[in-house]
Amino acid sequence: MSFDNPKAVEIYTKKTELFPIEEKLFHEHLSNPQRILDIGCGTGRTTTYLNLMGHHVTGIDIAKLMIEKARSIHPDIDYRVMDATNLEFEDRSFDAALFSFNGLDCLYPVSKRTEALKEVHRVLRNGGVFIIFWARYAWLTEIRFATYWGYMIPWINLYRLPTMIMMLLAVSQIKALDYGIE
């Protein structure tokens, strides 16, 4: 499915509110101004919110039409057309990164997901925060955790991460620790 078409841009431009879990995680873990990379930003739903929180945000998306729309809505925010598997940034250049709205799930083949996570690891400073969201597909989650779809890396409880994502994190050398317990 391609998001680089006028209909997709129209649909995603209408989505302006954060999901409750996004708002919660942003306020809990991104409360101080930081340099944040918003991967798969679309038309800027999460990028705009983080910018209003006082962060220096760079939004990237592979869909050129989405980025064009985002730039037209918020010309003051740094939006770039970019592939998540080939981030054009210096090593350790961001304090935090996020891949929202099931963006990681949209990368195919699965090896692209591993490449994207390796790139996040490369551009994220040591001790940085990576927030990742994905859908509640039965093949990804355990039943007892089916109500969760937003996760915080590196502070998430290992038992709540689906096996597939844990394998990708291990391959990408992103460390997962217990959420809220250090």
C-alpha positions in Angstrom: 0.0 0.0 0.0 1.4 3.4 -1.0 0.8 6.4 1.1 2.2 8.7 -1.7 -1.1 9.5 -3.3 -3.7 12.4 -3.0 -6.3 10.3 -1.3 -3.9 9.1 1.5 -2.8 12.7 2.0 -6.4 13.9 2.3 -7.2 11.2 4.9 -4.0 11.8 7.0 -4.4 15.6 6.9 -7.7 15.2 8.7 -6.0 13.2 11.5 -4.7 15.9 13.8 -5.2 14.6 17.3 -2.8 12.4 19.2 -3.9 9.0 20.5 -4.1 9.0 24.3 -1.1 6.7 24.6 0.9 9.0 22.4 0.1 12.0 24.6 0.9 10.1 27.7 4.2 8.9 26.5 5.2 12.3 25.1 4.5 14.0 28.4 6.1 11.3 30.5 9.3 10.8 28.5 9.7 13.9 26.3 8.9 16.7 28.7 12.1 18.6 28.3 13.0 20.2 25.0 15.0 17.8 22.9 16.1 17.1 19.3 13.6 14.6 18.0 13.3 12.6 14.8 9.7 11.7 13.8 10.0 8.8 11.3 7.0 8.2 9.1 5.6 11.6 10.0 3.0 11.7 7.2 1.4 15.2 7.1 2.8 16.1 10.5 0.3 15.0 13.1 2.8 14.0 15.8 5.5 16.4 14.5 3.3 19.4 15.0 2.4 18.4 18.6 6.1 17.8 19.5 7.0 21.1 18.0 4.3 22.9 20.1 5.8 21.2 23.2 9.1 23.1 22.5 11.1 20.3 20.8 13.3 20.8 17.8 11.6 18.2 15.5 12.6 16.8 12.2 9.9 14.9 10.4 10.7 12.4 7.7 8.6 10.3 5.4 9.2 8.4 2.2 6.0 9.7 0.7 6.8 12.9 -1.1 3.2 14.1 -1.3 2.8 13.7 2.5 5.9 15.8 3.1 4.8 18.4 0.6 1.5 18.7 2.5 3.2 18.8 5.9 5.5 21.6 4.7 2.5 23.6 3.4 0.7 23.3 6.7 3.7 24.0 8.9 6.5 25.6 7.0 8.4 26.4 10.2 9.1 22.7 10.9 11.9 20.7 9.2 10.3 18.1 7.0 12.3 15.9 4.7 11.6 13.1 2.2 13.7 10.3 3.4 13.8 6.5 3.7 13.8 5.1 7.3 16.4 2.5 6.2 18.9 5.2 5.1 18.7 8.1 7.5 20.8 11.1 6.2 21.9 12.3 9.6 25.1 12.1 11.6 25.6 9.4 14.2 24.1 10.2 17.6 22.4 13.4 16.4 19.0 12.9 18.1 17.9 12.8 21.7 14.7 10.9 20.9 13.0 9.3 17.9 9.6 7.9 17.2 8.0 5.7 14.6 4.3 6.3 15.0 1.0 5.1 13.6 2.2 1.6 12.8 4.9 2.9 10.5 7.3 0.1 11.2 4.7 -2.4 10.2 4.5 -0.8 6.7 8.2 -1.6 5.9 8.5 -4.7 3.6 10.1 -7.0 3.4 10.7 -7.6 7.2 14.4 -7.1 6.6 13.7 -3.4 6.0 12.4 -3.2 9.6 15.7 -4.4 10.9 17.5 -1.9 8.7 15.3 0.9 10.0 15.9 -0.1 13.6 19.7 -0.2 13.0 19.5 3.3 11.6 17.5 4.6 14.6 20.1 3.1 16.8 22.8 4.9 14.8 21.3 8.3 14.9 20.0 8.1 18.5 22.4 9.4 21.3 23.4 7.0 24.0 20.5 6.9 26.6 18.1 8.3 24.0 14.4 7.5 23.8 12.8 5.6 21.0 9.0 5.4 20.9 7.4 2.9 18.6 3.8 2.1 17.9 2.2 -0.8 16.1 -1.2 -2.3 15.6 -2.7 -5.1 17.7 -2.4 -7.8 15.1 -2.9 -11.3 16.7 0.4 -12.5 15.1 2.3 -9.8 16.8 1.0 -9.7 20.4 0.2 -12.0 23.3 -3.4 -12.0 24.3 -2.7 -10.7 27.8 -1.1 -7.6 26.4 -3.5 -7.1 23.5 -4.8 -3.8 24.9 -1.3 -2.2 24.5 -0.2 -0.9 21.2 2.3 1.9 22.2 5.7 1.0 23.6 8.6 3.0 24.8 12.2 1.9 24.0 14.5 1.7 25.9 12.3 1.6 29.0 9.7 -1.0 28.1 9.1 -4.2 30.0 10.6 -7.0 28.0 7.6 -9.2 28.6 5.3 -6.8 26.8 7.2 -6.7 23.6 6.0 -9.1 20.9 8.6 -11.7 20.0 9.1 -10.4 16.4 9.9 -6.9 17.6 12.2 -8.3 20.3 14.2 -10.1 17.6 14.4 -6.9 15.5 15.6 -4.9 18.5 18.2 -7.5 19.3 19.5 -7.6 15.8 19.5 -3.7 15.8 21.4 -3.6 19.1 18.6 -1.5 20.7 18.5 -2.3 24.4 15.1 -2.8 26.1 14.9 -2.3 29.9 12.0 -2.5 32.3 9.6 0.4 31.9 9.6 2.7 34.9 12.0 0.5 36.8 15.7 1.4 36.7 
